[in-house]
Amino acid sequence: MSTKRICVVDGQGGGIGSAVIKKLKERFEETVEIVAIGTNAIATAQMLKAKANRGASGENAIVRTARTADVIIGPVSILMAHAMMGEVTPKMAEAISGSEAKKLLIPLTQENVEIVGVAPAPLPHLIDALIQDHLIPLLREEFQ
């Protein structure tokens, strides 16, 4: 039974990623490896302050780390080339979407995209649902 690697991807100010990492640390402590991958150094720094185990920034970091992740968590815009005011490059979006890791996406975006069938909810509620309804069952399934 190996430690699962959860990569949290965020950009701009890193607020969504930081909130996710704080909740992951509360729930899992050191039983999983949390890697903060920012589209920029500011986002990565904020996620490291939230107690990610490791962190890196930029296109190459995302491309390389997406290959080794068991789970990738982030806002839905991490799959969209040129999202986050251009911070998500086409190579980043391709690496994340093409990764064999399970992707748990938070339905928040500043892009001109609407996800039909998803009710609006505050970020803390979305993070709680991500962990309780998706991540915990996924990790249980992996360990069986």
C-alpha positions as CSV (number, residue, x, y, z in Angstrom):
1,M,0.0,0.0,0.0
2,S,1.8,3.1,-1.2
3,T,1.1,6.7,-0.3
4,K,-1.3,8.3,-2.8
5,R,-0.1,11.5,-4.6
6,I,-2.7,14.2,-4.8
7,C,-1.8,17.1,-7.0
8,V,-3.7,20.3,-6.4
9,V,-3.5,22.7,-9.4
10,D,-4.4,26.4,-9.3
11,G,-3.3,29.7,-10.7
12,Q,-3.7,33.4,-10.2
13,G,-3.6,33.9,-6.4
14,G,-3.9,30.3,-5.4
15,G,-7.0,30.8,-3.2
16,I,-9.0,27.8,-4.4
17,G,-5.9,25.5,-4.2
18,S,-5.0,26.8,-0.7
19,A,-8.6,26.2,0.6
20,V,-8.5,22.6,-0.9
21,I,-5.1,21.8,0.7
22,K,-6.2,23.1,4.1
23,K,-9.2,20.8,4.1
24,L,-7.1,17.8,2.7
25,K,-4.6,18.3,5.6
26,E,-7.3,18.5,8.2
27,R,-8.9,15.2,6.9
28,F,-5.9,13.2,5.9
29,E,-2.9,14.7,7.8
30,E,0.2,13.0,6.5
31,T,-1.4,9.8,5.1
32,V,-1.4,11.3,1.5
33,E,1.2,13.3,-0.3
34,I,-0.1,16.7,-1.4
35,V,1.8,18.4,-4.2
36,A,0.9,22.0,-5.0
37,I,1.3,22.8,-8.7
38,G,0.8,26.5,-9.6
39,T,0.5,28.0,-13.0
40,N,2.6,30.8,-11.4
41,A,4.9,31.2,-8.4
42,I,2.3,33.2,-6.3
43,A,-0.3,30.4,-6.5
44,T,2.3,27.8,-5.6
45,A,3.6,29.9,-2.6
46,Q,0.0,30.3,-1.3
47,M,-0.6,26.6,-1.6
48,L,2.7,25.8,0.2
49,K,1.6,28.1,3.0
50,A,-1.5,25.9,3.3
51,K,0.9,23.1,4.1
52,A,1.3,21.2,0.8
53,N,4.1,18.6,1.1
54,R,5.9,20.0,-2.0
55,G,5.3,22.5,-4.7
56,A,6.4,23.7,-8.1
57,S,5.3,26.3,-10.7
58,G,4.8,26.6,-14.4
59,E,4.2,24.6,-17.5
60,N,6.9,22.0,-17.2
61,A,6.1,21.3,-13.5
62,I,2.5,20.7,-14.5
63,V,3.4,18.5,-17.5
64,R,5.8,16.4,-15.5
65,T,3.8,16.1,-12.3
66,A,0.5,15.2,-14.0
67,R,2.2,12.0,-15.2
68,T,2.8,10.8,-11.7
69,A,-0.3,11.9,-9.9
70,D,-2.9,9.5,-8.6
71,V,-5.5,12.3,-8.2
72,I,-5.6,15.8,-9.7
73,I,-7.7,18.4,-8.0
74,G,-8.5,21.9,-9.2
75,P,-11.0,24.3,-10.7
76,V,-12.5,23.0,-14.0
77,S,-10.6,25.7,-15.9
78,I,-7.3,23.7,-15.5
79,L,-8.6,21.7,-18.4
80,M,-9.1,24.8,-20.6
81,A,-6.3,26.2,-22.7
82,H,-5.8,29.9,-22.2
83,A,-8.0,29.9,-19.0
84,M,-7.2,31.9,-15.9
85,M,-6.4,35.0,-18.0
86,G,-4.0,33.0,-20.2
87,E,-2.1,31.3,-17.4
88,V,-3.2,27.8,-18.4
89,T,-1.2,27.0,-21.5
90,P,-2.4,24.4,-24.1
91,K,0.4,22.1,-22.9
92,M,-0.8,22.4,-19.3
93,A,-4.4,21.6,-20.2
94,E,-3.4,18.7,-22.4
95,A,-1.1,17.2,-19.7
96,I,-3.8,17.4,-17.1
97,S,-6.6,16.1,-19.3
98,G,-4.4,13.3,-20.7
99,S,-3.1,12.2,-17.3
100,E,-4.3,8.8,-16.1
101,A,-5.0,10.3,-12.7
102,K,-8.5,10.7,-11.5
103,K,-9.5,14.3,-12.0
104,L,-11.7,15.9,-9.3
105,L,-12.8,19.3,-10.6
106,I,-14.4,22.1,-8.8
107,P,-17.1,23.8,-11.0
108,L,-15.8,27.3,-10.6
109,T,-14.5,29.3,-13.6
110,Q,-14.0,32.8,-14.6
111,E,-14.2,31.7,-18.3
112,N,-17.3,32.1,-20.4
113,V,-18.3,28.6,-19.6
114,E,-21.4,27.4,-17.8
115,I,-21.7,23.8,-16.5
116,V,-25.3,22.8,-17.0
117,G,-26.9,20.7,-14.3
118,V,-24.5,21.9,-11.5
119,A,-26.1,24.0,-8.8
120,P,-24.1,26.9,-7.5
121,A,-22.6,26.4,-4.1
122,P,-20.0,28.2,-1.9
123,L,-16.4,27.0,-2.2
124,P,-16.3,25.5,1.3
125,H,-19.3,23.3,0.5
126,L,-17.8,22.2,-2.8
127,I,-14.5,21.2,-1.2
128,D,-16.4,19.3,1.5
129,A,-18.4,17.4,-1.2
130,L,-15.2,16.8,-3.2
131,I,-13.5,15.1,-0.2
132,Q,-16.5,13.3,1.3
133,D,-18.4,12.2,-1.8
134,H,-15.5,11.6,-4.2
135,L,-12.0,11.5,-2.7
136,I,-12.7,9.3,0.3
137,P,-14.6,6.6,-1.7
138,L,-11.8,6.8,-4.4
139,L,-9.0,6.2,-1.9
140,R,-11.0,3.4,-0.2
141,E,-11.4,1.7,-3.6
142,E,-7.7,2.1,-4.3
143,F,-6.7,0.5,-1.0
144,Q,-8.9,-2.6,-1.3
